[in-house]
Amino acid sequence: GVFWQYRLIRSGVVATPLTGTWQLAPEAGALGIGPSLGDISFFNCDADCVTLRACYYDDAYVFGSDGSFQNIQGSETWTEGWQGGGDSCGTPVAPHDGSNPATYSYDATAGTFTLNGVGAYVGLAKVFNGGELTSPGDAPDTIVYNVDFIDSNTISVYIDIGGGTFWQYKLVKI
C-alpha cells in the first residue's frame, strides 16, 4: 500500500504552435506591403513574381522545439541592391544567411514572436521594427513580429515598418 509519486517537469523544450519548418506560401499575395493590415496595394508579389523569386519561396524558417531559430536558404535566395545583389537570385548575404545562432520566443497573449540573433528574420531580410535596412551591417539583434494563426499549418505574419506601413507574409508549415 505504499506508492512513490513523482512530478516531472519537461526541460529545454518550447512547445509552441510555431515549432516546425515554415515557408512563404507559393501563391500570389503571400508577400506584400501596404498601408494597413490585409492591404498589400504598395507591392503585391503576384504569380509572375512568385515564379521569378522561386529561390526565395523555397527558403525555410525553422522554429526549434528547444527555442532555436534558423534561416535555411540553400545555395540561393533573393538578393537585393542594398545587400550588394542584383534584385535576383543569388548567394545568401551575411548576416542574413543563417550563419549566426538565433533563438525565438512566442507570446500567445500578445500574438507575437521575437527573433533574437543578428541576421535572423522571417519574410524579407531588410525589414525590421520601424524601418528597412540599407546595409547588411546594420542588422538588428532583435525583431518582433505579429502573428495570426489561420489554422495549424498556415500563419499570417506582419511587421510595422513605421508610418502606418506593414510588410505582410503568409507562411505555410512544411
C-alpha positions in Angstrom: 0.0 0.0 0.0 3.0 2.4 -0.3 3.4 4.4 -3.5 6.2 6.6 -4.7 5.0 9.6 -6.6 7.0 11.8 -9.0 6.2 15.0 -10.7 8.3 15.6 -13.8 8.9 18.9 -15.5 10.0 19.0 -19.1 13.2 20.9 -19.6 14.6 22.5 -22.7 11.5 22.2 -24.8 9.5 25.0 -26.1 6.1 23.7 -27.2 4.6 26.5 -29.3 2.3 26.4 -32.4 5.3 27.9 -34.3 7.5 24.9 -33.7 8.4 23.4 -37.1 9.5 24.5 -40.5 7.7 27.2 -42.4 7.9 28.7 -45.9 6.2 31.5 -47.7 3.1 30.2 -49.3 3.9 29.7 -53.0 1.0 31.8 -54.2 0.2 35.3 -55.3 -0.4 37.7 -52.4 1.7 35.8 -49.9 4.2 38.6 -49.8 3.2 42.2 -49.9 3.3 45.7 -48.3 0.5 48.2 -47.8 -0.9 51.0 -45.6 -3.0 48.7 -43.4 -3.3 45.0 -42.5 -4.8 43.0 -45.3 -3.9 45.7 -47.8 -0.9 45.0 -50.0 -1.5 47.7 -52.6 2.0 49.2 -52.3 3.6 45.9 -53.5 2.0 42.5 -54.1 4.1 39.6 -55.3 1.8 38.2 -58.0 2.0 34.8 -59.7 4.8 36.0 -62.1 6.7 37.4 -59.1 6.4 34.1 -57.3 7.9 32.3 -60.3 10.7 34.8 -60.6 11.6 34.5 -56.9 11.3 30.7 -56.7 14.8 30.7 -55.0 13.2 32.8 -52.2 9.9 31.0 -51.8 11.8 27.8 -51.0 13.7 29.4 -48.1 12.8 27.8 -44.7 12.2 29.4 -41.3 12.8 26.7 -38.7 11.4 27.2 -35.1 13.1 24.5 -33.0 11.4 22.8 -30.0 14.5 24.0 -28.0 13.8 27.7 -28.7 16.4 27.8 -31.6 15.6 29.6 -34.8 17.3 29.1 -38.2 17.1 30.7 -41.7 17.8 28.0 -44.2 18.2 29.3 -47.8 20.3 26.7 -49.6 22.7 28.0 -52.2 20.4 30.8 -53.5 17.9 33.2 -52.2 16.5 36.6 -53.4 19.2 39.3 -53.0 18.5 43.0 -53.4 20.6 46.0 -54.2 21.1 47.0 -50.5 22.8 43.7 -50.0 25.1 44.1 -53.0 22.8 41.8 -55.0 21.1 42.4 -58.3 17.4 42.1 -57.3 17.7 38.5 -58.4 18.5 35.0 -57.2 22.0 34.9 -55.7 24.2 33.6 -52.9 22.8 34.5 -49.4 24.5 37.5 -47.8 25.7 37.6 -44.2 24.4 38.2 -41.6 21.1 37.2 -43.2 22.5 33.8 -44.5 21.7 31.8 -41.4 25.3 31.6 -40.2 24.6 33.3 -36.8 23.0 31.4 -34.0 19.4 32.6 -33.2 16.6 32.0 -30.8 12.9 32.8 -30.7 10.2 33.3 -28.1 6.4 33.2 -28.6 3.9 35.3 -26.7 0.4 33.9 -27.3 -1.3 36.7 -25.4 0.3 39.4 -27.4 0.1 37.5 -30.7 3.8 38.0 -31.3 7.1 36.2 -31.7 10.5 37.6 -31.2 13.7 36.6 -33.0 17.0 37.1 -31.2 20.2 37.0 -33.2 21.9 39.3 -35.7 20.6 38.4 -39.2 17.6 36.3 -38.0 14.4 37.2 -39.9 11.1 36.0 -41.3 9.9 37.2 -44.7 12.4 39.8 -46.0 15.8 40.3 -44.6 15.6 44.1 -44.9 12.5 44.5 -42.7 12.8 45.4 -39.0 10.5 47.1 -36.5 10.3 50.7 -37.6 12.1 50.5 -40.9 14.0 48.8 -43.7 17.8 48.2 -43.8 20.1 50.0 -46.2 23.1 47.9 -45.2 23.6 44.3 -44.0 25.9 45.6 -41.3 23.0 47.4 -39.6 21.0 44.3 -39.0 19.3 44.4 -35.6 19.8 41.9 -32.7 16.1 41.5 -32.2 12.9 41.7 -34.3 9.3 41.3 -33.1 6.7 40.0 -35.5 2.9 39.9 -35.1 1.4 36.5 -36.0 -2.2 35.3 -36.6 -2.9 31.6 -36.9 -5.2 30.9 -39.8 -5.0 27.2 -38.9 -2.3 24.9 -37.5 -0.4 24.9 -40.9 -0.9 28.5 -42.0 0.0 31.8 -40.4 -0.2 35.4 -41.3 2.9 37.4 -40.2 3.2 41.1 -40.3 5.6 43.9 -39.1 5.1 47.6 -38.9 8.0 49.4 -40.5 6.7 52.8 -39.4 4.4 55.5 -40.9 1.4 53.0 -40.9 3.2 50.7 -43.4 3.1 46.9 -43.0 5.0 44.1 -44.6 2.8 41.1 -44.6 3.6 37.4 -45.2 1.5 34.2 -45.5 3.6 31.2 -44.3 2.7 27.5 -44.5 4.2 24.7 -42.5 6.1 22.1 -44.5 
